[in-house]
Amino acid sequence: MAGLILDFRFWILDFFVDFLGFIRVYTPKSSDPIWWTNQYSPARVTGDG
């Protein structure tokens, strides 16, 4: 059972890394650190940004 959980965690991690890679390749803005911080800034979340 522990092995299955471990495999599942690795699968999630692999999927997450692939997803980030996909975003990085297909989103030109992703090379801009300021864009990344703006995406997850409190102001953007609350709608003040």
PEJOZI-V114209 format. One record per helix or strand of 3 or more residues. SS is the DSSP state (2 for helix, 1 for strand). FROM is the first residue (numbers start at 1). LEN is the number of residues. If there is no record, write none. Layout:
{{SS,FROM,LEN} {SS,FROM,LEN}}
This chain:
{{2,2,25} {2,28,4} {2,33,7} {2,42,5}}
